[in-house]
Amino acid sequence: MNSNSSINKSNLNLLAVVALGLTTIYTAILATQLMSTKHKVDYLYYKEHFQNSNKGNNNDLQNNERRS
């Protein structure tokens, strides 16, 4: 009976280690995907922001040239 108990504890410890390992890997994958999405969103936001900013500057320059 005693050896059965130690085998069960050993199996339970192994199961806990495997579960912890899988959870860690899953969390790392999710974090990687989240950061990838963040970089894409940042890129699109700043791309649009600076394109609009540059268009505004170009329009201002063209308006100033027409006034001169």
All heavy atoms as TSV, in Angstrom:
chain	resi	resn	atom	element	x	y	z
A	1	MET	N	N	0.839	-1.196	0.000
A	1	MET	CA	C	0.000	0.000	0.000
A	1	MET	C	C	0.876	1.248	0.000
A	1	MET	O	O	0.556	2.212	-0.648
A	1	MET	CB	C	-0.901	-0.041	1.235
A	1	MET	CG	C	-1.824	1.114	1.329
A	1	MET	SD	S	-3.381	0.633	0.636
A	1	MET	CE	C	-4.286	2.109	0.836
A	2	ASN	N	N	1.988	1.210	0.720
A	2	ASN	CA	C	2.874	2.362	0.821
A	2	ASN	C	C	3.525	2.694	-0.519
A	2	ASN	O	O	3.680	3.847	-0.877
A	2	ASN	CB	C	3.924	2.118	1.898
A	2	ASN	CG	C	4.548	3.414	2.368
A	2	ASN	OD1	O	4.088	4.480	1.993
A	2	ASN	ND2	N	5.584	3.298	3.177
A	3	SER	N	N	3.910	1.676	-1.301
A	3	SER	CA	C	4.545	1.915	-2.599
A	3	SER	C	C	3.540	2.495	-3.597
A	3	SER	O	O	3.897	3.303	-4.443
A	3	SER	CB	C	5.158	0.629	-3.150
A	3	SER	OG	O	4.146	-0.305	-3.457
A	4	ASN	N	N	2.275	2.093	-3.474
A	4	ASN	CA	C	1.221	2.661	-4.317
A	4	ASN	C	C	1.066	4.153	-4.061
A	4	ASN	O	O	0.890	4.943	-4.981
A	4	ASN	CB	C	-0.114	1.956	-4.031
A	4	ASN	CG	C	-0.643	1.227	-5.234
A	4	ASN	OD1	O	-0.052	1.295	-6.299
A	4	ASN	ND2	N	-1.739	0.528	-5.049
A	5	SER	N	N	1.117	4.516	-2.818
A	5	SER	CA	C	0.977	5.921	-2.429
A	5	SER	C	C	2.129	6.760	-2.977
A	5	SER	O	O	1.922	7.872	-3.466
A	5	SER	CB	C	0.920	6.025	-0.914
A	5	SER	OG	O	0.837	7.366	-0.519
A	6	SER	N	N	3.340	6.224	-2.913
A	6	SER	CA	C	4.488	6.982	-3.420
A	6	SER	C	C	4.446	7.084	-4.943
A	6	SER	O	O	4.859	8.092	-5.516
A	6	SER	CB	C	5.797	6.367	-2.943
A	6	SER	OG	O	6.070	5.174	-3.625
A	7	ILE	N	N	3.933	6.053	-5.614
A	7	ILE	CA	C	3.793	6.115	-7.075
A	7	ILE	C	C	2.765	7.175	-7.453
A	7	ILE	O	O	2.971	7.947	-8.394
A	7	ILE	CB	C	3.415	4.726	-7.643
A	7	ILE	CG1	C	4.592	3.769	-7.515
A	7	ILE	CG2	C	2.975	4.821	-9.097
A	7	ILE	CD1	C	4.276	2.338	-7.903
A	8	ASN	N	N	1.669	7.231	-6.717
A	8	ASN	CA	C	0.634	8.233	-6.989
A	8	ASN	C	C	1.174	9.649	-6.776
A	8	ASN	O	O	0.884	10.552	-7.563
A	8	ASN	CB	C	-0.594	8.004	-6.104
A	8	ASN	CG	C	-1.404	6.801	-6.557
A	8	ASN	OD1	O	-1.279	6.365	-7.702
A	8	ASN	ND2	N	-2.202	6.265	-5.655
A	9	LYS	N	N	1.965	9.844	-5.714
A	9	LYS	CA	C	2.558	11.165	-5.469
A	9	LYS	C	C	3.537	11.518	-6.577
A	9	LYS	O	O	3.586	12.661	-7.044
A	9	LYS	CB	C	3.273	11.189	-4.115
A	9	LYS	CG	C	2.339	11.233	-2.938
A	9	LYS	CD	C	3.106	11.268	-1.636
A	9	LYS	CE	C	2.158	11.234	-0.456
A	9	LYS	NZ	N	2.876	11.228	0.825
A	10	SER	N	N	4.293	10.529	-7.039
A	10	SER	CA	C	5.252	10.748	-8.114
A	10	SER	C	C	4.533	11.127	-9.411
A	10	SER	O	O	4.937	12.050	-10.114
A	10	SER	CB	C	6.087	9.488	-8.323
A	10	SER	OG	O	6.956	9.658	-9.410
A	11	ASN	N	N	3.447	10.414	-9.698
A	11	ASN	CA	C	2.654	10.725	-10.895
A	11	ASN	C	C	2.022	12.113	-10.795
A	11	ASN	O	O	1.962	12.845	-11.781
A	11	ASN	CB	C	1.564	9.672	-11.121
A	11	ASN	CG	C	2.123	8.362	-11.618
A	11	ASN	OD1	O	3.247	8.320	-12.125
A	11	ASN	ND2	N	1.351	7.295	-11.473
A	12	LEU	N	N	1.565	12.444	-9.607
A	12	LEU	CA	C	0.946	13.753	-9.403
A	12	LEU	C	C	1.979	14.867	-9.559
A	12	LEU	O	O	1.695	15.901	-10.184
A	12	LEU	CB	C	0.305	13.807	-8.008
A	12	LEU	CG	C	-0.560	15.027	-7.716
A	12	LEU	CD1	C	-1.714	15.115	-8.705
A	12	LEU	CD2	C	-1.090	14.972	-6.299
A	13	ASN	N	N	3.178	14.653	-9.042
A	13	ASN	CA	C	4.245	15.640	-9.210
A	13	ASN	C	C	4.618	15.805	-10.679
A	13	ASN	O	O	4.822	16.921	-11.170
A	13	ASN	CB	C	5.482	15.252	-8.401
A	13	ASN	CG	C	5.283	15.452	-6.919
A	13	ASN	OD1	O	4.415	16.203	-6.496
A	13	ASN	ND2	N	6.090	14.764	-6.125
A	14	LEU	N	N	4.706	14.688	-11.406
A	14	LEU	CA	C	5.021	14.728	-12.830
A	14	LEU	C	C	3.932	15.484	-13.591
A	14	LEU	O	O	4.221	16.315	-14.456
A	14	LEU	CB	C	5.167	13.309	-13.382
A	14	LEU	CG	C	5.482	13.211	-14.873
A	14	LEU	CD1	C	6.816	13.880	-15.182
A	14	LEU	CD2	C	5.488	11.756	-15.315
A	15	LEU	N	N	2.684	15.201	-13.264
A	15	LEU	CA	C	1.562	15.886	-13.897
A	15	LEU	C	C	1.613	17.392	-13.623
A	15	LEU	O	O	1.379	18.205	-14.531
A	15	LEU	CB	C	0.234	15.297	-13.403
A	15	LEU	CG	C	-1.032	15.918	-13.981
A	15	LEU	CD1	C	-1.091	15.696	-15.486
A	15	LEU	CD2	C	-2.251	15.331	-13.311
A	16	ALA	N	N	1.949	17.774	-12.419
A	16	ALA	CA	C	2.045	19.191	-12.063
A	16	ALA	C	C	3.164	19.876	-12.851
A	16	ALA	O	O	2.991	20.994	-13.352
A	16	ALA	CB	C	2.283	19.344	-10.566
A	17	VAL	N	N	4.306	19.210	-12.996
A	17	VAL	CA	C	5.430	19.779	-13.735
A	17	VAL	C	C	5.067	19.931	-15.209
A	17	VAL	O	O	5.341	20.967	-15.831
A	17	VAL	CB	C	6.700	18.914	-13.556
A	17	VAL	CG1	C	7.800	19.334	-14.528
A	17	VAL	CG2	C	7.192	18.987	-12.125
A	18	VAL	N	N	4.426	18.930	-15.788
A	18	VAL	CA	C	4.014	18.992	-17.196
A	18	VAL	C	C	2.983	20.108	-17.387
A	18	VAL	O	O	3.070	20.880	-18.349
A	18	VAL	CB	C	3.465	17.626	-17.672
A	18	VAL	CG1	C	2.798	17.742	-19.030
A	18	VAL	CG2	C	4.577	16.597	-17.708
A	19	ALA	N	N	2.030	20.213	-16.492
A	19	ALA	CA	C	1.009	21.256	-16.598
A	19	ALA	C	C	1.638	22.639	-16.496
A	19	ALA	O	O	1.286	23.551	-17.255
A	19	ALA	CB	C	-0.049	21.073	-15.509
A	20	LEU	N	N	2.569	22.804	-15.585
A	20	LEU	CA	C	3.253	24.080	-15.436
A	20	LEU	C	C	4.059	24.427	-16.689
A	20	LEU	O	O	4.047	25.566	-17.163
A	20	LEU	CB	C	4.164	24.055	-14.207
A	20	LEU	CG	C	4.895	25.353	-13.870
A	20	LEU	CD1	C	3.895	26.457	-13.556
A	20	LEU	CD2	C	5.823	25.126	-12.704
A	21	GLY	N	N	4.730	23.431	-17.247
A	21	GLY	CA	C	5.508	23.642	-18.467
A	21	GLY	C	C	4.625	24.034	-19.640
A	21	GLY	O	O	4.938	24.967	-20.381
A	22	LEU	N	N	3.518	23.328	-19.822
A	22	LEU	CA	C	2.605	23.651	-20.921
A	22	LEU	C	C	1.976	25.033	-20.743
A	22	LEU	O	O	1.811	25.782	-21.711
A	22	LEU	CB	C	1.514	22.579	-21.033
A	22	LEU	CG	C	1.968	21.217	-21.543
A	22	LEU	CD1	C	0.815	20.219	-21.500
A	22	LEU	CD2	C	2.527	21.323	-22.954
A	23	THR	N	N	1.632	25.368	-19.515
A	23	THR	CA	C	1.068	26.687	-19.246
A	23	THR	C	C	2.081	27.778	-19.561
A	23	THR	O	O	1.737	28.815	-20.148
A	23	THR	CB	C	0.622	26.787	-17.771
A	23	THR	OG1	O	-0.321	25.752	-17.509
A	23	THR	CG2	C	0.005	28.130	-17.468
A	24	THR	N	N	3.332	27.560	-19.217
A	24	THR	CA	C	4.383	28.533	-19.496
A	24	THR	C	C	4.568	28.719	-20.996
A	24	THR	O	O	4.664	29.853	-21.493
A	24	THR	CB	C	5.706	28.083	-18.853
A	24	THR	OG1	O	5.499	27.933	-17.445
A	24	THR	CG2	C	6.815	29.076	-19.108
A	25	ILE	N	N	4.602	27.611	-21.733
A	25	ILE	CA	C	4.759	27.688	-23.190
A	25	ILE	C	C	3.565	28.405	-23.818
A	25	ILE	O	O	3.726	29.274	-24.679
A	25	ILE	CB	C	4.932	26.276	-23.780
A	25	ILE	CG1	C	6.281	25.704	-23.343
A	25	ILE	CG2	C	4.815	26.282	-25.294
A	25	ILE	CD1	C	6.446	24.226	-23.641
A	26	TYR	N	N	2.360	28.060	-23.396
A	26	TYR	CA	C	1.147	28.686	-23.918
A	26	TYR	C	C	1.150	30.188	-23.640
A	26	TYR	O	O	0.813	30.988	-24.510
A	26	TYR	CB	C	-0.079	28.008	-23.294
A	26	TYR	CG	C	-1.395	28.496	-23.822
A	26	TYR	CD1	C	-1.787	28.200	-25.122
A	26	TYR	CD2	C	-2.252	29.250	-23.024
A	26	TYR	CE1	C	-3.006	28.646	-25.611
A	26	TYR	CE2	C	-3.468	29.689	-23.508
A	26	TYR	CZ	C	-3.844	29.387	-24.807
A	26	TYR	OH	O	-5.043	29.836	-25.287
A	27	THR	N	N	1.552	30.572	-22.450
A	27	THR	CA	C	1.614	31.987	-22.095
A	27	THR	C	C	2.646	32.721	-22.943
A	27	THR	O	O	2.404	33.845	-23.396
A	27	THR	CB	C	1.941	32.150	-20.600
A	27	THR	OG1	O	0.947	31.463	-19.833
A	27	THR	CG2	C	1.972	33.609	-20.191
A	28	ALA	N	N	3.774	32.093	-23.192
A	28	ALA	CA	C	4.806	32.710	-24.028
A	28	ALA	C	C	4.302	32.912	-25.453
A	28	ALA	O	O	4.549	33.953	-26.069
A	28	ALA	CB	C	6.061	31.846	-24.020
A	29	ILE	N	N	3.580	31.933	-25.985
A	29	ILE	CA	C	3.024	32.060	-27.340
A	29	ILE	C	C	2.013	33.198	-27.392
A	29	ILE	O	O	2.028	34.022	-28.318
A	29	ILE	CB	C	2.391	30.725	-27.787
A	29	ILE	CG1	C	3.483	29.687	-28.006
A	29	ILE	CG2	C	1.564	30.910	-29.052
A	29	ILE	CD1	C	2.960	28.276	-28.202
A	30	LEU	N	N	1.139	33.271	-26.416
A	30	LEU	CA	C	0.141	34.343	-26.392
A	30	LEU	C	C	0.805	35.717	-26.263
A	30	LEU	O	O	0.392	36.680	-26.917
A	30	LEU	CB	C	-0.847	34.135	-25.238
A	30	LEU	CG	C	-1.844	33.005	-25.408
A	30	LEU	CD1	C	-2.744	32.927	-24.173
A	30	LEU	CD2	C	-2.686	33.187	-26.647
A	31	ALA	N	N	1.832	35.826	-25.447
A	31	ALA	CA	C	2.538	37.095	-25.280
A	31	ALA	C	C	3.217	37.500	-26.586
A	31	ALA	O	O	3.204	38.679	-26.963
A	31	ALA	CB	C	3.565	36.985	-24.160
A	32	THR	N	N	3.785	36.539	-27.296
A	32	THR	CA	C	4.427	36.819	-28.584
A	32	THR	C	C	3.406	37.329	-29.586
A	32	THR	O	O	3.656	38.306	-30.308
A	32	THR	CB	C	5.114	35.554	-29.121
A	32	THR	OG1	O	6.071	35.114	-28.160
A	32	THR	CG2	C	5.806	35.816	-30.437
A	33	GLN	N	N	2.255	36.686	-29.649
A	33	GLN	CA	C	1.209	37.125	-30.572
A	33	GLN	C	C	0.697	38.514	-30.200
A	33	GLN	O	O	0.440	39.343	-31.074
A	33	GLN	CB	C	0.056	36.121	-30.586
A	33	GLN	CG	C	0.413	34.814	-31.248
A	33	GLN	CD	C	-0.723	33.815	-31.181
A	33	GLN	OE1	O	-1.595	33.900	-30.322
A	33	GLN	NE2	N	-0.719	32.855	-32.097
A	34	LEU	N	N	0.549	38.769	-28.913
A	34	LEU	CA	C	0.083	40.074	-28.462
A	34	LEU	C	C	1.069	41.172	-28.843
A	34	LEU	O	O	0.685	42.238	-29.337
A	34	LEU	CB	C	-0.131	40.068	-26.951
A	34	LEU	CG	C	-0.588	41.386	-26.327
A	34	LEU	CD1	C	-1.972	41.750	-26.828
A	34	LEU	CD2	C	-0.588	41.275	-24.817
A	35	MET	N	N	2.354	40.931	-28.648
A	35	MET	CA	C	3.365	41.931	-28.997
A	35	MET	C	C	3.430	42.137	-30.508
A	35	MET	O	O	3.612	43.262	-30.985
A	35	MET	CB	C	4.736	41.522	-28.456
A	35	MET	CG	C	4.822	41.607	-26.948
A	35	MET	SD	S	4.339	43.212	-26.275
A	35	MET	CE	C	5.591	44.259	-26.958
A	36	SER	N	N	3.253	41.077	-31.282
A	36	SER	CA	C	3.239	41.193	-32.730
A	36	SER	C	C	2.072	42.071	-33.174
A	36	SER	O	O	2.230	42.949	-34.026
A	36	SER	CB	C	3.129	39.807	-33.368
A	36	SER	OG	O	3.011	39.906	-34.754
A	37	THR	N	N	0.913	41.847	-32.581
A	37	THR	CA	C	-0.255	42.659	-32.908
A	37	THR	C	C	-0.027	44.109	-32.493
A	37	THR	O	O	-0.368	45.034	-33.231
A	37	THR	CB	C	-1.505	42.100	-32.199
A	37	THR	OG1	O	-1.681	40.747	-32.608
A	37	THR	CG2	C	-2.742	42.901	-32.538
A	38	LYS	N	N	0.587	44.323	-31.339
A	38	LYS	CA	C	0.868	45.680	-30.876
A	38	LYS	C	C	1.789	46.399	-31.847
A	38	LYS	O	O	1.563	47.558	-32.180
A	38	LYS	CB	C	1.500	45.653	-29.480
A	38	LYS	CG	C	1.822	47.034	-28.933
A	38	LYS	CD	C	2.631	46.938	-27.660
A	38	LYS	CE	C	3.001	48.284	-27.105
A	38	LYS	NZ	N	3.742	49.141	-28.026
A	39	HIS	N	N	2.825	45.712	-32.333
A	39	HIS	CA	C	3.748	46.335	-33.277
A	39	HIS	C	C	3.039	46.693	-34.585
A	39	HIS	O	O	3.285	47.756	-35.160
A	39	HIS	CB	C	4.936	45.411	-33.564
A	39	HIS	CG	C	5.880	45.281	-32.415
A	39	HIS	ND1	N	6.481	46.349	-31.804
A	39	HIS	CD2	C	6.336	44.186	-31.760
A	39	HIS	CE1	C	7.249	45.936	-30.822
A	39	HIS	NE2	N	7.179	44.619	-30.765
A	40	LYS	N	N	2.141	45.815	-35.028
A	40	LYS	CA	C	1.391	46.101	-36.260
A	40	LYS	C	C	0.488	47.315	-36.077
A	40	LYS	O	O	0.406	48.180	-36.948
A	40	LYS	CB	C	0.557	44.885	-36.673
A	40	LYS	CG	C	1.386	43.749	-37.203
A	40	LYS	CD	C	0.518	42.540	-37.509
A	40	LYS	CE	C	1.362	41.345	-37.874
A	40	LYS	NZ	N	0.569	40.126	-38.031
A	41	VAL	N	N	-0.204	47.380	-34.949
A	41	VAL	CA	C	-1.097	48.501	-34.680
A	41	VAL	C	C	-0.297	49.796	-34.557
A	41	VAL	O	O	-0.676	50.826	-35.122
A	41	VAL	CB	C	-1.939	48.251	-33.409
A	41	VAL	CG1	C	-2.665	49.509	-32.958
A	41	VAL	CG2	C	-2.912	47.117	-33.647
A	42	ASP	N	N	0.823	49.754	-33.846
A	42	ASP	CA	C	1.672	50.941	-33.725
A	42	ASP	C	C	2.164	51.397	-35.091
A	42	ASP	O	O	2.147	52.584	-35.408
A	42	ASP	CB	C	2.875	50.668	-32.821
A	42	ASP	CG	C	2.508	50.599	-31.350
A	42	ASP	OD1	O	1.381	51.028	-31.004
A	42	ASP	OD2	O	3.343	50.118	-30.560
A	43	TYR	N	N	2.578	50.439	-35.918
A	43	TYR	CA	C	3.073	50.778	-37.248
A	43	TYR	C	C	1.976	51.460	-38.061
A	43	TYR	O	O	2.207	52.505	-38.677
A	43	TYR	CB	C	3.553	49.508	-37.973
A	43	TYR	CG	C	3.851	49.739	-39.425
A	43	TYR	CD1	C	5.018	50.388	-39.818
A	43	TYR	CD2	C	2.966	49.318	-40.419
A	43	TYR	CE1	C	5.295	50.611	-41.148
A	43	TYR	CE2	C	3.239	49.541	-41.750
A	43	TYR	CZ	C	4.400	50.189	-42.112
A	43	TYR	OH	O	4.656	50.413	-43.435
A	44	LEU	N	N	0.779	50.894	-38.059
A	44	LEU	CA	C	-0.315	51.480	-38.832
A	44	LEU	C	C	-0.708	52.851	-38.294
A	44	LEU	O	O	-0.985	53.777	-39.053
A	44	LEU	CB	C	-1.525	50.541	-38.839
A	44	LEU	CG	C	-1.327	49.228	-39.590
A	44	LEU	CD1	C	-2.539	48.318	-39.392
A	44	LEU	CD2	C	-1.094	49.494	-41.065
A	45	TYR	N	N	-0.725	52.989	-36.973
A	45	TYR	CA	C	-1.099	54.269	-36.368
A	45	TYR	C	C	-0.097	55.358	-36.741
A	45	TYR	O	O	-0.469	56.427	-37.204
A	45	TYR	CB	C	-1.174	54.123	-34.849
A	45	TYR	CG	C	-1.360	55.456	-34.150
A	45	TYR	CD1	C	-2.608	56.066	-34.110
A	45	TYR	CD2	C	-0.288	56.109	-33.553
A	45	TYR	CE1	C	-2.788	57.289	-33.487
A	45	TYR	CE2	C	-0.455	57.327	-32.924
A	45	TYR	CZ	C	-1.698	57.908	-32.895
A	45	TYR	OH	O	-1.859	59.118	-32.286
A	46	TYR	N	N	1.188	55.078	-36.552
A	46	TYR	CA	C	2.193	56.100	-36.832
A	46	TYR	C	C	2.330	56.352	-38.322
A	46	TYR	O	O	2.585	57.474	-38.743
A	46	TYR	CB	C	3.545	55.716	-36.212
A	46	TYR	CG	C	3.522	55.899	-34.718
A	46	TYR	CD1	C	3.548	54.799	-33.860
A	46	TYR	CD2	C	3.444	57.161	-34.156
A	46	TYR	CE1	C	3.500	54.973	-32.483
A	46	TYR	CE2	C	3.398	57.344	-32.783
A	46	TYR	CZ	C	3.429	56.238	-31.960
A	46	TYR	OH	O	3.374	56.412	-30.610
A	47	LYS	N	N	2.151	55.312	-39.136
A	47	LYS	CA	C	2.200	55.491	-40.587
A	47	LYS	C	C	1.103	56.470	-41.009
A	47	LYS	O	O	1.356	57.408	-41.754
A	47	LYS	CB	C	2.014	54.139	-41.280
A	47	LYS	CG	C	2.016	54.218	-42.784
A	47	LYS	CD	C	1.810	52.842	-43.381
A	47	LYS	CE	C	1.610	52.937	-44.875
A	47	LYS	NZ	N	1.255	51.657	-45.463
A	48	GLU	N	N	-0.112	56.243	-40.527
A	48	GLU	CA	C	-1.218	57.136	-40.876
A	48	GLU	C	C	-1.002	58.520	-40.281
A	48	GLU	O	O	-1.225	59.532	-40.946
A	48	GLU	CB	C	-2.535	56.545	-40.369
A	48	GLU	CG	C	-3.739	57.404	-40.708
A	48	GLU	CD	C	-5.039	56.792	-40.235
A	48	GLU	OE1	O	-5.106	55.554	-40.127
A	48	GLU	OE2	O	-5.974	57.563	-39.962
A	49	HIS	N	N	-0.543	58.568	-39.050
A	49	HIS	CA	C	-0.338	59.856	-38.375
A	49	HIS	C	C	0.680	60.716	-39.122
A	49	HIS	O	O	0.445	61.888	-39.376
A	49	HIS	CB	C	0.119	59.616	-36.931
A	49	HIS	CG	C	0.449	60.869	-36.183
A	49	HIS	ND1	N	-0.526	61.732	-35.734
A	49	HIS	CD2	C	1.631	61.408	-35.826
A	49	HIS	CE1	C	0.054	62.757	-35.127
A	49	HIS	NE2	N	1.368	62.580	-35.166
A	50	PHE	N	N	1.819	60.136	-39.482
A	50	PHE	CA	C	2.871	60.910	-40.132
A	50	PHE	C	C	2.551	61.185	-41.589
A	50	PHE	O	O	2.964	62.199	-42.135
A	50	PHE	CB	C	4.233	60.230	-39.976
A	50	PHE	CG	C	4.767	60.363	-38.583
A	50	PHE	CD1	C	4.967	59.240	-37.795
A	50	PHE	CD2	C	5.042	61.598	-38.043
A	50	PHE	CE1	C	5.447	59.366	-36.496
A	50	PHE	CE2	C	5.518	61.731	-36.740
A	50	PHE	CZ	C	5.718	60.614	-35.975
A	51	GLN	N	N	1.795	60.304	-42.250
A	51	GLN	CA	C	1.384	60.599	-43.619
A	51	GLN	C	C	0.428	61.788	-43.627
A	51	GLN	O	O	0.549	62.672	-44.463
A	51	GLN	CB	C	0.717	59.383	-44.266
A	51	GLN	CG	C	1.698	58.371	-44.790
A	51	GLN	CD	C	1.012	57.204	-45.458
A	51	GLN	OE1	O	-0.196	57.010	-45.330
A	51	GLN	NE2	N	1.790	56.401	-46.171
A	52	ASN	N	N	-0.518	61.795	-42.693
A	52	ASN	CA	C	-1.435	62.931	-42.599
A	52	ASN	C	C	-0.684	64.192	-42.237
A	52	ASN	O	O	-0.966	65.269	-42.761
A	52	ASN	CB	C	-2.537	62.656	-41.570
A	52	ASN	CG	C	-3.523	61.622	-42.053
A	52	ASN	OD1	O	-3.609	61.352	-43.251
A	52	ASN	ND2	N	-4.264	61.038	-41.140
A	53	SER	N	N	0.291	64.076	-41.349
A	53	SER	CA	C	1.088	65.228	-40.942
A	53	SER	C	C	1.876	65.757	-42.128
A	53	SER	O	O	1.935	66.959	-42.362
A	53	SER	CB	C	2.029	64.829	-39.810
A	53	SER	OG	O	2.878	65.882	-39.472
A	54	ASN	N	N	2.478	64.878	-42.906
A	54	ASN	CA	C	3.246	65.309	-44.071
A	54	ASN	C	C	2.347	65.903	-45.134
A	54	ASN	O	O	2.710	66.872	-45.786
A	54	ASN	CB	C	4.044	64.134	-44.652
A	54	ASN	CG	C	5.199	63.741	-43.754
A	54	ASN	OD1	O	5.645	64.535	-42.942
A	54	ASN	ND2	N	5.661	62.510	-43.888
A	55	LYS	N	N	1.159	65.340	-45.328
A	55	LYS	CA	C	0.220	65.905	-46.296
A	55	LYS	C	C	-0.172	67.308	-45.871
A	55	LYS	O	O	-0.265	68.212	-46.684
A	55	LYS	CB	C	-1.024	65.017	-46.416
A	55	LYS	CG	C	-0.794	63.741	-47.178
A	55	LYS	CD	C	-2.056	62.914	-47.253
A	55	LYS	CE	C	-1.804	61.583	-47.917
A	55	LYS	NZ	N	-2.993	60.729	-47.911
A	56	GLY	N	N	-0.385	67.492	-44.590
A	56	GLY	CA	C	-0.725	68.820	-44.079
A	56	GLY	C	C	0.404	69.803	-44.329
A	56	GLY	O	O	0.185	70.935	-44.748
A	57	ASN	N	N	1.627	69.388	-44.092
A	57	ASN	CA	C	2.777	70.259	-44.334
A	57	ASN	C	C	2.915	70.575	-45.810
A	57	ASN	O	O	3.206	71.695	-46.189
A	57	ASN	CB	C	4.066	69.616	-43.815
A	57	ASN	CG	C	4.118	69.582	-42.300
A	57	ASN	OD1	O	3.397	70.321	-41.637
A	57	ASN	ND2	N	4.941	68.709	-41.755
A	58	ASN	N	N	2.695	69.598	-46.677
A	58	ASN	CA	C	2.782	69.835	-48.117
A	58	ASN	C	C	1.707	70.801	-48.567
A	58	ASN	O	O	1.954	71.679	-49.384
A	58	ASN	CB	C	2.667	68.515	-48.896
A	58	ASN	CG	C	3.898	67.647	-48.734
A	58	ASN	OD1	O	4.958	68.150	-48.393
A	58	ASN	ND2	N	3.756	66.354	-48.968
A	59	ASN	N	N	0.508	70.647	-48.044
A	59	ASN	CA	C	-0.575	71.568	-48.397
A	59	ASN	C	C	-0.256	72.982	-47.938
A	59	ASN	O	O	-0.503	73.947	-48.658
A	59	ASN	CB	C	-1.910	71.104	-47.805
A	59	ASN	CG	C	-2.443	69.867	-48.492
A	59	ASN	OD1	O	-2.074	69.570	-49.627
A	59	ASN	ND2	N	-3.307	69.132	-47.806
A	60	ASP	N	N	0.302	73.113	-46.748
A	60	ASP	CA	C	0.677	74.430	-46.245
A	60	ASP	C	C	1.740	75.059	-47.136
A	60	ASP	O	O	1.680	76.240	-47.458
A	60	ASP	CB	C	1.197	74.343	-44.808
A	60	ASP	CG	C	0.095	73.996	-43.807
A	60	ASP	OD1	O	-1.095	74.146	-44.171
A	60	ASP	OD2	O	0.433	73.577	-42.688
A	61	LEU	N	N	2.721	74.258	-47.567
A	61	LEU	CA	C	3.773	74.775	-48.439
A	61	LEU	C	C	3.193	75.200	-49.779
A	61	LEU	O	O	3.543	76.258	-50.309
A	61	LEU	CB	C	4.862	73.717	-48.647
A	61	LEU	CG	C	5.741	73.400	-47.439
A	61	LEU	CD1	C	6.666	72.229	-47.767
A	61	LEU	CD2	C	6.558	74.605	-47.045
A	62	GLN	N	N	2.293	74.394	-50.323
A	62	GLN	CA	C	1.689	74.734	-51.608
A	62	GLN	C	C	0.847	76.000	-51.471
A	62	GLN	O	O	0.876	76.869	-52.341
A	62	GLN	CB	C	0.836	73.582	-52.117
A	62	GLN	CG	C	1.656	72.382	-52.565
A	62	GLN	CD	C	0.800	71.168	-52.870
A	62	GLN	OE1	O	-0.398	71.181	-52.654
A	62	GLN	NE2	N	1.431	70.110	-53.381
A	63	ASN	N	N	0.109	76.134	-50.387
A	63	ASN	CA	C	-0.703	77.341	-50.173
A	63	ASN	C	C	0.177	78.572	-50.032
A	63	ASN	O	O	-0.135	79.639	-50.549
A	63	ASN	CB	C	-1.611	77.180	-48.949
A	63	ASN	CG	C	-2.716	76.182	-49.184
A	63	ASN	OD1	O	-3.081	75.908	-50.332
A	63	ASN	ND2	N	-3.241	75.624	-48.113
A	64	ASN	N	N	1.301	78.420	-49.324
A	64	ASN	CA	C	2.229	79.557	-49.162
A	64	ASN	C	C	2.837	79.950	-50.499
A	64	ASN	O	O	3.031	81.130	-50.784
A	64	ASN	CB	C	3.326	79.220	-48.159
A	64	ASN	CG	C	2.826	79.219	-46.730
A	64	ASN	OD1	O	1.784	79.815	-46.438
A	64	ASN	ND2	N	3.508	78.518	-45.857
A	65	GLU	N	N	3.162	78.969	-51.349
A	65	GLU	CA	C	3.737	79.267	-52.654
A	65	GLU	C	C	2.731	79.984	-53.533
A	65	GLU	O	O	3.068	80.891	-54.279
A	65	GLU	CB	C	4.204	77.973	-53.344
A	65	GLU	CG	C	5.440	77.390	-52.701
A	65	GLU	CD	C	5.811	76.023	-53.274
A	65	GLU	OE1	O	5.083	75.538	-54.188
A	65	GLU	OE2	O	6.800	75.446	-52.810
A	66	ARG	N	N	1.451	79.593	-53.445
A	66	ARG	CA	C	0.416	80.251	-54.251
A	66	ARG	C	C	0.208	81.695	-53.809
A	66	ARG	O	O	-0.080	82.554	-54.616
A	66	ARG	CB	C	-0.909	79.475	-54.115
A	66	ARG	CG	C	-0.903	78.146	-54.820
A	66	ARG	CD	C	-2.222	77.444	-54.662
A	66	ARG	NE	N	-2.105	76.053	-55.098
A	66	ARG	CZ	C	-2.845	75.072	-54.668
A	66	ARG	NH1	N	-3.785	75.290	-53.784
A	66	ARG	NH2	N	-2.667	73.862	-55.121
A	67	ARG	N	N	0.345	81.932	-52.515
A	67	ARG	CA	C	0.146	83.292	-51.984
A	67	ARG	C	C	1.278	84.229	-52.372
A	67	ARG	O	O	1.097	85.433	-52.479
A	67	ARG	CB	C	0.029	83.242	-50.463
A	67	ARG	CG	C	-1.240	82.604	-49.984
A	67	ARG	CD	C	-1.308	82.591	-48.464
A	67	ARG	NE	N	-2.397	81.732	-48.039
A	67	ARG	CZ	C	-2.428	81.090	-46.894
A	67	ARG	NH1	N	-1.445	81.202	-46.040
A	67	ARG	NH2	N	-3.460	80.333	-46.600
A	68	SER	N	N	2.458	83.687	-52.588
A	68	SER	CA	C	3.630	84.525	-52.890
A	68	SER	C	C	3.583	85.091	-54.267
A	68	SER	O	O	2.958	84.798	-55.162
A	68	SER	CB	C	4.930	83.717	-52.749
A	68	SER	OG	O	5.052	83.253	-51.430
